């Protein structure tokens, strides 16, 4: 089925279809960064200092502005 659709796929996509789940499409760069920051927030005080978490949050804001100014759009997808 994946070959007929002529889209790129990997082992994880085959496994997701086997389980009956939808294949995950390309994620936006800021979406990946937000996922990272949310995971990092849970580890503040355990693996990360508060200042590093704050720096990553600040970077998210800066990159969001950079993408908007440079690419004239709000979303850049990772392929």
N, CA, C and O atoms as a CHARMM CRD file, in Angstrom:
* protein
*
  316
    1    1 UNK  N      0.82800  -1.19300   0.00000 PROA 1      0.00000
    2    1 UNK  CA     0.00000   0.00000   0.00000 PROA 1      0.00000
    3    1 UNK  C      0.87200   1.25700   0.00000 PROA 1      0.00000
    4    1 UNK  O      0.59000   2.21500  -0.71900 PROA 1      0.00000
    5    2 UNK  N      1.91700   1.24600   0.79900 PROA 2      0.00000
    6    2 UNK  CA     2.80000   2.41700   0.85500 PROA 2      0.00000
    7    2 UNK  C      3.54400   2.61400  -0.46300 PROA 2      0.00000
    8    2 UNK  O      3.77000   3.74900  -0.88200 PROA 2      0.00000
    9    3 UNK  N      3.92200   1.53000  -1.11000 PROA 3      0.00000
   10    3 UNK  CA     4.62200   1.64300  -2.37600 PROA 3      0.00000
   11    3 UNK  C      3.70900   2.18800  -3.46900 PROA 3      0.00000
   12    3 UNK  O      4.16300   2.94600  -4.32600 PROA 3      0.00000
   13    4 UNK  N      2.44100   1.81900  -3.45500 PROA 4      0.00000
   14    4 UNK  CA     1.49100   2.29000  -4.45000 PROA 4      0.00000
   15    4 UNK  C      1.27700   3.79000  -4.31700 PROA 4      0.00000
   16    4 UNK  O      1.08400   4.47500  -5.32100 PROA 4      0.00000
   17    5 UNK  N      1.30800   4.30800  -3.09900 PROA 5      0.00000
   18    5 UNK  CA     1.10500   5.73300  -2.86800 PROA 5      0.00000
   19    5 UNK  C      2.31300   6.56200  -3.30200 PROA 5      0.00000
   20    5 UNK  O      2.23700   7.78900  -3.36900 PROA 5      0.00000
   21    6 UNK  N      3.42800   5.88900  -3.59600 PROA 6      0.00000
   22    6 UNK  CA     4.65900   6.53000  -4.06200 PROA 6      0.00000
   23    6 UNK  C      5.15700   7.61900  -3.12200 PROA 6      0.00000
   24    6 UNK  O      5.68600   8.63800  -3.56700 PROA 6      0.00000
   25    7 UNK  N      4.98800   7.40700  -1.84300 PROA 7      0.00000
   26    7 UNK  CA     5.53100   8.30900  -0.83900 PROA 7      0.00000
   27    7 UNK  C      6.67300   7.60300  -0.13000 PROA 7      0.00000
   28    7 UNK  O      6.70700   6.37500  -0.05500 PROA 7      0.00000
   29    8 UNK  N      7.59800   8.38300   0.38600 PROA 8      0.00000
   30    8 UNK  CA     8.68400   7.78500   1.13700 PROA 8      0.00000
   31    8 UNK  C      8.15300   7.26500   2.45900 PROA 8      0.00000
   32    8 UNK  O      7.28500   7.88100   3.07600 PROA 8      0.00000
   33    9 UNK  N      8.67900   6.12600   2.89000 PROA 9      0.00000
   34    9 UNK  CA     8.26900   5.55900   4.16300 PROA 9      0.00000
   35    9 UNK  C      9.43900   4.80500   4.76100 PROA 9      0.00000
   36    9 UNK  O     10.41000   4.47900   4.07900 PROA 9      0.00000
   37   10 UNK  N      9.32300   4.53600   6.04700 PROA 10     0.00000
   38   10 UNK  CA    10.36800   3.78700   6.72500 PROA 10     0.00000
   39   10 UNK  C      9.73500   2.68100   7.56600 PROA 10     0.00000
   40   10 UNK  O      8.52600   2.45600   7.50700 PROA 10     0.00000
   41   11 UNK  N     10.55100   2.00900   8.33300 PROA 11     0.00000
   42   11 UNK  CA    10.08900   0.88800   9.14300 PROA 11     0.00000
   43   11 UNK  C      9.01900   1.32900  10.14100 PROA 11     0.00000
   44   11 UNK  O      8.05900   0.59700  10.38400 PROA 11     0.00000
   45   12 UNK  N      9.17600   2.50900  10.71200 PROA 12     0.00000
   46   12 UNK  CA     8.18800   3.00700  11.67400 PROA 12     0.00000
   47   12 UNK  C      6.81800   3.18700  11.03200 PROA 12     0.00000
   48   12 UNK  O      5.79600   2.92900  11.66700 PROA 12     0.00000
   49   13 UNK  N      6.79200   3.62900   9.77500 PROA 13     0.00000
   50   13 UNK  CA     5.52500   3.78900   9.07700 PROA 13     0.00000
   51   13 UNK  C      4.83600   2.43500   8.87900 PROA 13     0.00000
   52   13 UNK  O      3.62200   2.31800   9.05100 PROA 13     0.00000
   53   14 UNK  N      5.61500   1.42200   8.52000 PROA 14     0.00000
   54   14 UNK  CA     5.05500   0.07800   8.34600 PROA 14     0.00000
   55   14 UNK  C      4.48000  -0.42000   9.66700 PROA 14     0.00000
   56   14 UNK  O      3.39200  -0.99500   9.69900 PROA 14     0.00000
   57   15 UNK  N      5.20800  -0.20000  10.75000 PROA 15     0.00000
   58   15 UNK  CA     4.74900  -0.63400  12.06900 PROA 15     0.00000
   59   15 UNK  C      3.46100   0.08100  12.47700 PROA 15     0.00000
   60   15 UNK  O      2.54900  -0.54200  13.01900 PROA 15     0.00000
   61   16 UNK  N      3.38800   1.38500  12.21700 PROA 16     0.00000
   62   16 UNK  CA     2.18600   2.14400  12.56600 PROA 16     0.00000
   63   16 UNK  C      0.96700   1.64300  11.79000 PROA 16     0.00000
   64   16 UNK  O     -0.12500   1.53600  12.34800 PROA 16     0.00000
   65   17 UNK  N      1.15200   1.33900  10.51400 PROA 17     0.00000
   66   17 UNK  CA     0.03000   0.80800   9.72900 PROA 17     0.00000
   67   17 UNK  C     -0.36900  -0.56800  10.25100 PROA 17     0.00000
   68   17 UNK  O     -1.55800  -0.87900  10.32100 PROA 17     0.00000
   69   18 UNK  N      0.59800  -1.38700  10.61400 PROA 18     0.00000
   70   18 UNK  CA     0.31900  -2.71100  11.17500 PROA 18     0.00000
   71   18 UNK  C     -0.52200  -2.60100  12.44800 PROA 18     0.00000
   72   18 UNK  O     -1.42800  -3.40400  12.67600 PROA 18     0.00000
   73   19 UNK  N     -0.21000  -1.59100  13.27900 PROA 19     0.00000
   74   19 UNK  CA    -0.96200  -1.38100  14.51700 PROA 19     0.00000
   75   19 UNK  C     -2.30700  -0.70800  14.26700 PROA 19     0.00000
   76   19 UNK  O     -3.12900  -0.61500  15.17800 PROA 19     0.00000
   77   20 UNK  N     -2.54100  -0.23600  13.03500 PROA 20     0.00000
   78   20 UNK  CA    -3.80000   0.42500  12.72000 PROA 20     0.00000
   79   20 UNK  C     -3.77900   1.91700  12.99500 PROA 20     0.00000
   80   20 UNK  O     -4.83200   2.55200  13.04100 PROA 20     0.00000
   81   21 UNK  N     -2.60300   2.48000  13.17600 PROA 21     0.00000
   82   21 UNK  CA    -2.47300   3.90700  13.44600 PROA 21     0.00000
   83   21 UNK  C     -2.11500   4.64500  12.16700 PROA 21     0.00000
   84   21 UNK  O     -1.69100   4.04100  11.18200 PROA 21     0.00000
   85   22 UNK  N     -2.29300   5.95800  12.19700 PROA 22     0.00000
   86   22 UNK  CA    -1.97400   6.78100  11.04300 PROA 22     0.00000
   87   22 UNK  C     -0.47400   7.05100  10.99000 PROA 22     0.00000
   88   22 UNK  O      0.20500   7.12400  12.01400 PROA 22     0.00000
   89   23 UNK  N      0.01500   7.19500   9.77000 PROA 23     0.00000
   90   23 UNK  CA     1.42600   7.52300   9.57100 PROA 23     0.00000
   91   23 UNK  C      1.63700   8.98400   9.93100 PROA 23     0.00000
   92   23 UNK  O      0.84900   9.85800   9.56900 PROA 23     0.00000
   93   24 UNK  N      2.70200   9.21900  10.63800 PROA 24     0.00000
   94   24 UNK  CA     3.02200  10.59100  11.02300 PROA 24     0.00000
   95   24 UNK  C      3.63300  11.31200   9.82700 PROA 24     0.00000
   96   24 UNK  O      4.56100  10.81400   9.19000 PROA 24     0.00000
   97   25 UNK  N      3.10600  12.46800   9.54000 PROA 25     0.00000
   98   25 UNK  CA     3.60900  13.27400   8.43200 PROA 25     0.00000
   99   25 UNK  C      4.76000  14.14600   8.92000 PROA 25     0.00000
  100   25 UNK  O      5.15400  14.09000  10.08500 PROA 25     0.00000
  101   26 UNK  N      5.28400  14.94500   8.01200 PROA 26     0.00000
  102   26 UNK  CA     6.37600  15.85200   8.35900 PROA 26     0.00000
  103   26 UNK  C      5.94500  16.78200   9.48000 PROA 26     0.00000
  104   26 UNK  O      4.81100  17.26100   9.51300 PROA 26     0.00000
  105   27 UNK  N      6.86500  17.02700  10.39200 PROA 27     0.00000
  106   27 UNK  CA     6.58400  17.91700  11.50900 PROA 27     0.00000
  107   27 UNK  C      7.18400  19.29000  11.23500 PROA 27     0.00000
  108   27 UNK  O      8.20000  19.41800  10.55200 PROA 27     0.00000
  109   28 UNK  N      6.54800  20.29000  11.77000 PROA 28     0.00000
  110   28 UNK  CA     7.07200  21.64500  11.65900 PROA 28     0.00000
  111   28 UNK  C      8.26600  21.79300  12.60200 PROA 28     0.00000
  112   28 UNK  O      8.31100  21.17100  13.66400 PROA 28     0.00000
  113   29 UNK  N      9.22300  22.61600  12.20600 PROA 29     0.00000
  114   29 UNK  CA    10.42100  22.80600  13.01400 PROA 29     0.00000
  115   29 UNK  C     10.07000  23.29900  14.41100 PROA 29     0.00000
  116   29 UNK  O     10.59000  22.79200  15.40500 PROA 29     0.00000
  117   30 UNK  N      9.19000  24.28400  14.48400 PROA 30     0.00000
  118   30 UNK  CA     8.82100  24.83100  15.79700 PROA 30     0.00000
  119   30 UNK  C      8.03800  23.81400  16.62100 PROA 30     0.00000
  120   30 UNK  O      8.08700  23.84400  17.85000 PROA 30     0.00000
  121   31 UNK  N      7.32400  22.92300  15.96100 PROA 31     0.00000
  122   31 UNK  CA     6.59400  21.86500  16.66200 PROA 31     0.00000
  123   31 UNK  C      7.57900  20.90100  17.32600 PROA 31     0.00000
  124   31 UNK  O      7.36600  20.46700  18.45800 PROA 31     0.00000
  125   32 UNK  N      8.64400  20.57400  16.62100 PROA 32     0.00000
  126   32 UNK  CA     9.68500  19.69600  17.18400 PROA 32     0.00000
  127   32 UNK  C     10.38500  20.38700  18.34400 PROA 32     0.00000
  128   32 UNK  O     10.66300  19.76800  19.37100 PROA 32     0.00000
  129   33 UNK  N     10.66400  21.65900  18.17500 PROA 33     0.00000
  130   33 UNK  CA    11.32500  22.41100  19.24000 PROA 33     0.00000
  131   33 UNK  C     10.43200  22.51500  20.47900 PROA 33     0.00000
  132   33 UNK  O     10.91400  22.42300  21.60800 PROA 33     0.00000
  133   34 UNK  N      9.13900  22.70700  20.26000 PROA 34     0.00000
  134   34 UNK  CA     8.19300  22.77800  21.37900 PROA 34     0.00000
  135   34 UNK  C      8.12200  21.43600  22.11100 PROA 34     0.00000
  136   34 UNK  O      8.04600  21.39500  23.33900 PROA 34     0.00000
  137   35 UNK  N      8.14700  20.34900  21.35200 PROA 35     0.00000
  138   35 UNK  CA     8.16100  19.01500  21.95300 PROA 35     0.00000
  139   35 UNK  C      9.40900  18.84200  22.81900 PROA 35     0.00000
  140   35 UNK  O      9.33400  18.32800  23.93500 PROA 35     0.00000
  141   36 UNK  N     10.54800  19.27500  22.29700 PROA 36     0.00000
  142   36 UNK  CA    11.80200  19.21600  23.06000 PROA 36     0.00000
  143   36 UNK  C     11.69900  20.03300  24.34100 PROA 36     0.00000
  144   36 UNK  O     12.08000  19.56800  25.41500 PROA 36     0.00000
  145   37 UNK  N     11.18000  21.26000  24.22200 PROA 37     0.00000
  146   37 UNK  CA    11.09500  22.13800  25.38700 PROA 37     0.00000
  147   37 UNK  C     10.14600  21.57900  26.44500 PROA 37     0.00000
  148   37 UNK  O     10.40800  21.71200  27.64000 PROA 37     0.00000
  149   38 UNK  N      9.06200  20.96300  26.02300 PROA 38     0.00000
  150   38 UNK  CA     8.12800  20.36600  26.98200 PROA 38     0.00000
  151   38 UNK  C      8.77400  19.20900  27.73700 PROA 38     0.00000
  152   38 UNK  O      8.57700  19.05600  28.94200 PROA 38     0.00000
  153   39 UNK  N      9.54300  18.39800  27.02100 PROA 39     0.00000
  154   39 UNK  CA    10.26100  17.29700  27.68700 PROA 39     0.00000
  155   39 UNK  C     11.33000  17.83500  28.63400 PROA 39     0.00000
  156   39 UNK  O     11.52700  17.32500  29.73600 PROA 39     0.00000
  157   40 UNK  N     12.00900  18.87500  28.17200 PROA 40     0.00000
  158   40 UNK  CA    13.06200  19.47300  28.98200 PROA 40     0.00000
  159   40 UNK  C     12.48600  20.08600  30.25900 PROA 40     0.00000
  160   40 UNK  O     13.10100  20.00500  31.32200 PROA 40     0.00000
  161   41 UNK  N     11.30400  20.69900  30.15200 PROA 41     0.00000
  162   41 UNK  CA    10.66900  21.32800  31.30900 PROA 41     0.00000
  163   41 UNK  C     10.42400  20.30800  32.41900 PROA 41     0.00000
  164   41 UNK  O     10.56000  20.62400  33.60100 PROA 41     0.00000
  165   42 UNK  N     10.06700  19.09900  32.04000 PROA 42     0.00000
  166   42 UNK  CA     9.81100  18.05400  33.03300 PROA 42     0.00000
  167   42 UNK  C     11.08400  17.59900  33.73100 PROA 42     0.00000
  168   42 UNK  O     11.03000  17.02500  34.81900 PROA 42     0.00000
  169   43 UNK  N     12.23500  17.85700  33.10300 PROA 43     0.00000
  170   43 UNK  CA    13.50600  17.40900  33.66700 PROA 43     0.00000
  171   43 UNK  C     14.30100  18.53200  34.33500 PROA 43     0.00000
  172   43 UNK  O     15.44600  18.32800  34.73800 PROA 43     0.00000
  173   44 UNK  N     13.69400  19.71900  34.45200 PROA 44     0.00000
  174   44 UNK  CA    14.36600  20.82700  35.13600 PROA 44     0.00000
  175   44 UNK  C     14.54500  20.43400  36.61100 PROA 44     0.00000
  176   44 UNK  O     13.60600  19.99600  37.27600 PROA 44     0.00000
  177   45 UNK  N     15.74700  20.60100  37.08300 PROA 45     0.00000
  178   45 UNK  CA    16.06400  20.23600  38.45900 PROA 45     0.00000
  179   45 UNK  C     16.54000  18.80400  38.58600 PROA 45     0.00000
  180   45 UNK  O     17.12500  18.43400  39.60400 PROA 45     0.00000
  181   46 UNK  N     16.29600  17.98600  37.55800 PROA 46     0.00000
  182   46 UNK  CA    16.74700  16.58600  37.56500 PROA 46     0.00000
  183   46 UNK  C     17.98000  16.45500  36.66400 PROA 46     0.00000
  184   46 UNK  O     19.04500  16.02600  37.10800 PROA 46     0.00000
  185   47 UNK  N     17.81700  16.83000  35.40300 PROA 47     0.00000
  186   47 UNK  CA    18.92000  16.75200  34.44800 PROA 47     0.00000
  187   47 UNK  C     19.35700  18.11700  33.92400 PROA 47     0.00000
  188   47 UNK  O     20.48300  18.27000  33.45000 PROA 47     0.00000
  189   48 UNK  N     18.47000  19.10900  34.00900 PROA 48     0.00000
  190   48 UNK  CA    18.76300  20.42200  33.44900 PROA 48     0.00000
  191   48 UNK  C     18.55900  21.50500  34.51100 PROA 48     0.00000
  192   48 UNK  O     17.70600  21.39200  35.39100 PROA 48     0.00000
  193   49 UNK  N     19.36500  22.54700  34.39700 PROA 49     0.00000
  194   49 UNK  CA    19.19400  23.71500  35.26000 PROA 49     0.00000
  195   49 UNK  C     18.11200  24.60600  34.66100 PROA 49     0.00000
  196   49 UNK  O     17.87000  24.58000  33.45400 PROA 49     0.00000
  197   50 UNK  N     17.47700  25.37900  35.49700 PROA 50     0.00000
  198   50 UNK  CA    16.39900  26.26800  35.06000 PROA 50     0.00000
  199   50 UNK  C     16.86800  27.23200  33.98700 PROA 50     0.00000
  200   50 UNK  O     16.11600  27.53600  33.06200 PROA 50     0.00000
  201   51 UNK  N     18.08700  27.71600  34.09200 PROA 51     0.00000
  202   51 UNK  CA    18.58300  28.69700  33.12100 PROA 51     0.00000
  203   51 UNK  C     18.69500  28.11200  31.71700 PROA 51     0.00000
  204   51 UNK  O     18.47400  28.82400  30.73700 PROA 51     0.00000
  205   52 UNK  N     19.03600  26.81500  31.60100 PROA 52     0.00000
  206   52 UNK  CA    19.10900  26.19900  30.27800 PROA 52     0.00000
  207   52 UNK  C     17.71900  26.07100  29.65900 PROA 52     0.00000
  208   52 UNK  O     17.53600  26.28400  28.46000 PROA 52     0.00000
  209   53 UNK  N     16.76700  25.72800  30.48000 PROA 53     0.00000
  210   53 UNK  CA    15.38700  25.65000  29.99500 PROA 53     0.00000
  211   53 UNK  C     14.91900  27.01900  29.51500 PROA 53     0.00000
  212   53 UNK  O     14.27500  27.12300  28.47100 PROA 53     0.00000
  213   54 UNK  N     15.23200  28.05700  30.26000 PROA 54     0.00000
  214   54 UNK  CA    14.84100  29.41500  29.87600 PROA 54     0.00000
  215   54 UNK  C     15.52500  29.83300  28.57600 PROA 54     0.00000
  216   54 UNK  O     14.92100  30.52300  27.75500 PROA 54     0.00000
  217   55 UNK  N     16.77900  29.42100  28.38000 PROA 55     0.00000
  218   55 UNK  CA    17.48400  29.73800  27.14000 PROA 55     0.00000
  219   55 UNK  C     16.81500  29.05800  25.94800 PROA 55     0.00000
  220   55 UNK  O     16.68800  29.66300  24.88300 PROA 55     0.00000
  221   56 UNK  N     16.39000  27.81600  26.11300 PROA 56     0.00000
  222   56 UNK  CA    15.71600  27.09900  25.03400 PROA 56     0.00000
  223   56 UNK  C     14.37300  27.75100  24.72000 PROA 56     0.00000
  224   56 UNK  O     13.99000  27.83700  23.55300 PROA 56     0.00000
  225   57 UNK  N     13.66300  28.20500  25.72900 PROA 57     0.00000
  226   57 UNK  CA    12.39300  28.92100  25.49800 PROA 57     0.00000
  227   57 UNK  C     12.64800  30.21800  24.73300 PROA 57     0.00000
  228   57 UNK  O     11.89700  30.57000  23.82400 PROA 57     0.00000
  229   58 UNK  N     13.70600  30.91900  25.10900 PROA 58     0.00000
  230   58 UNK  CA    14.06800  32.14700  24.41000 PROA 58     0.00000
  231   58 UNK  C     14.46900  31.88300  22.96700 PROA 58     0.00000
  232   58 UNK  O     14.13100  32.65500  22.07000 PROA 58     0.00000
  233   59 UNK  N     15.19900  30.77900  22.74600 PROA 59     0.00000
  234   59 UNK  CA    15.58700  30.41200  21.39300 PROA 59     0.00000
  235   59 UNK  C     14.35800  30.12300  20.53300 PROA 59     0.00000
  236   59 UNK  O     14.32300  30.47000  19.35300 PROA 59     0.00000
  237   60 UNK  N     13.36700  29.49400  21.12300 PROA 60     0.00000
  238   60 UNK  CA    12.12700  29.19300  20.40100 PROA 60     0.00000
  239   60 UNK  C     11.49400  30.48300  19.88800 PROA 60     0.00000
  240   60 UNK  O     11.06100  30.55800  18.73800 PROA 60     0.00000
  241   61 UNK  N     11.44400  31.48400  20.73800 PROA 61     0.00000
  242   61 UNK  CA    10.87000  32.77400  20.35600 PROA 61     0.00000
  243   61 UNK  C     11.69600  33.43700  19.25400 PROA 61     0.00000
  244   61 UNK  O     11.13500  33.97400  18.29900 PROA 61     0.00000
  245   62 UNK  N     13.01600  33.40400  19.38100 PROA 62     0.00000
  246   62 UNK  CA    13.88500  34.01000  18.37200 PROA 62     0.00000
  247   62 UNK  C     13.76000  33.29900  17.02500 PROA 62     0.00000
  248   62 UNK  O     13.68300  33.95400  15.98500 PROA 62     0.00000
  249   63 UNK  N     13.74000  31.98700  17.03600 PROA 63     0.00000
  250   63 UNK  CA    13.63900  31.22700  15.79400 PROA 63     0.00000
  251   63 UNK  C     12.27800  31.43300  15.14000 PROA 63     0.00000
  252   63 UNK  O     12.17200  31.48200  13.91500 PROA 63     0.00000
  253   64 UNK  N     11.25300  31.55000  15.95200 PROA 64     0.00000
  254   64 UNK  CA     9.91400  31.81800  15.41900 PROA 64     0.00000
  255   64 UNK  C      9.90800  33.14600  14.65600 PROA 64     0.00000
  256   64 UNK  O      9.34600  33.23100  13.56500 PROA 64     0.00000
  257   65 UNK  N     10.52600  34.16900  15.22100 PROA 65     0.00000
  258   65 UNK  CA    10.63400  35.45900  14.55700 PROA 65     0.00000
  259   65 UNK  C     11.50000  35.39100  13.30900 PROA 65     0.00000
  260   65 UNK  O     11.19500  36.02900  12.30200 PROA 65     0.00000
  261   66 UNK  N     12.58500  34.61500  13.37400 PROA 66     0.00000
  262   66 UNK  CA    13.46900  34.44800  12.22400 PROA 66     0.00000
  263   66 UNK  C     12.74400  33.79800  11.05900 PROA 66     0.00000
  264   66 UNK  O     12.87000  34.24300   9.91800 PROA 66     0.00000
  265   67 UNK  N     11.98300  32.74600  11.34200 PROA 67     0.00000
  266   67 UNK  CA    11.23200  32.05100  10.28900 PROA 67     0.00000
  267   67 UNK  C     10.21600  32.99000   9.65100 PROA 67     0.00000
  268   67 UNK  O     10.06900  33.02400   8.42900 PROA 67     0.00000
  269   68 UNK  N      9.52200  33.74600  10.48200 PROA 68     0.00000
  270   68 UNK  CA     8.50600  34.67400   9.96200 PROA 68     0.00000
  271   68 UNK  C      9.15000  35.75100   9.08100 PROA 68     0.00000
  272   68 UNK  O      8.62500  36.07900   8.01600 PROA 68     0.00000
  273   69 UNK  N     10.27800  36.29500   9.52200 PROA 69     0.00000
  274   69 UNK  CA    10.93000  37.36500   8.77900 PROA 69     0.00000
  275   69 UNK  C     11.61300  36.84200   7.51500 PROA 69     0.00000
  276   69 UNK  O     11.50200  37.45600   6.45400 PROA 69     0.00000
  277   70 UNK  N     12.31000  35.72900   7.61900 PROA 70     0.00000
  278   70 UNK  CA    13.08900  35.21100   6.51200 PROA 70     0.00000
  279   70 UNK  C     12.22800  34.52400   5.45200 PROA 70     0.00000
  280   70 UNK  O     12.38800  34.77700   4.25800 PROA 70     0.00000
  281   71 UNK  N     11.32100  33.66200   5.89000 PROA 71     0.00000
  282   71 UNK  CA    10.53100  32.85500   4.95100 PROA 71     0.00000
  283   71 UNK  C      9.13000  33.40400   4.70400 PROA 71     0.00000
  284   71 UNK  O      8.39600  32.87600   3.86900 PROA 71     0.00000
  285   72 UNK  N      8.75900  34.45200   5.41900 PROA 72     0.00000
  286   72 UNK  CA     7.44600  35.09300   5.26100 PROA 72     0.00000
  287   72 UNK  C      6.28900  34.12500   5.50000 PROA 72     0.00000
  288   72 UNK  O      5.24500  34.21700   4.85500 PROA 72     0.00000
  289   73 UNK  N      6.49000  33.20400   6.42800 PROA 73     0.00000
  290   73 UNK  CA     5.42300  32.29300   6.82300 PROA 73     0.00000
  291   73 UNK  C      5.66300  31.82900   8.26300 PROA 73     0.00000
  292   73 UNK  O      6.73500  32.04000   8.83100 PROA 73     0.00000
  293   74 UNK  N      4.65300  31.20200   8.82500 PROA 74     0.00000
  294   74 UNK  CA     4.73000  30.79900  10.23600 PROA 74     0.00000
  295   74 UNK  C      5.24700  29.38300  10.43100 PROA 74     0.00000
  296   74 UNK  O      5.65700  29.02200  11.53400 PROA 74     0.00000
  297   75 UNK  N      5.23300  28.57600   9.37500 PROA 75     0.00000
  298   75 UNK  CA     5.56100  27.16300   9.52800 PROA 75     0.00000
  299   75 UNK  C      6.61900  26.76700   8.50400 PROA 75     0.00000
  300   75 UNK  O      6.50500  27.08600   7.32100 PROA 75     0.00000
  301   76 UNK  N      7.66000  26.06000   8.98000 PROA 76     0.00000
  302   76 UNK  CA     8.67000  25.44800   8.12700 PROA 76     0.00000
  303   76 UNK  C      8.71700  23.98600   8.52400 PROA 76     0.00000
  304   76 UNK  O      8.95700  23.65700   9.68600 PROA 76     0.00000
  305   77 UNK  N      8.48800  23.11000   7.55600 PROA 77     0.00000
  306   77 UNK  CA     8.43700  21.68200   7.84900 PROA 77     0.00000
  307   77 UNK  C      9.81100  21.04200   7.71400 PROA 77     0.00000
  308   77 UNK  O     10.63400  21.46700   6.90300 PROA 77     0.00000
  309   78 UNK  N     10.04300  20.01400   8.52300 PROA 78     0.00000
  310   78 UNK  CA    11.25700  19.21900   8.47100 PROA 78     0.00000
  311   78 UNK  C     10.93500  17.98800   7.66100 PROA 78     0.00000
  312   78 UNK  O      9.93400  17.31700   7.91200 PROA 78     0.00000
  313   79 UNK  N     11.77100  17.68800   6.69600 PROA 79     0.00000
  314   79 UNK  CA    11.56400  16.47900   5.87100 PROA 79     0.00000
  315   79 UNK  C     12.64000  15.48100   6.15900 PROA 79     0.00000
  316   79 UNK  O     12.65100  14.39900   5.57300 PROA 79     0.00000
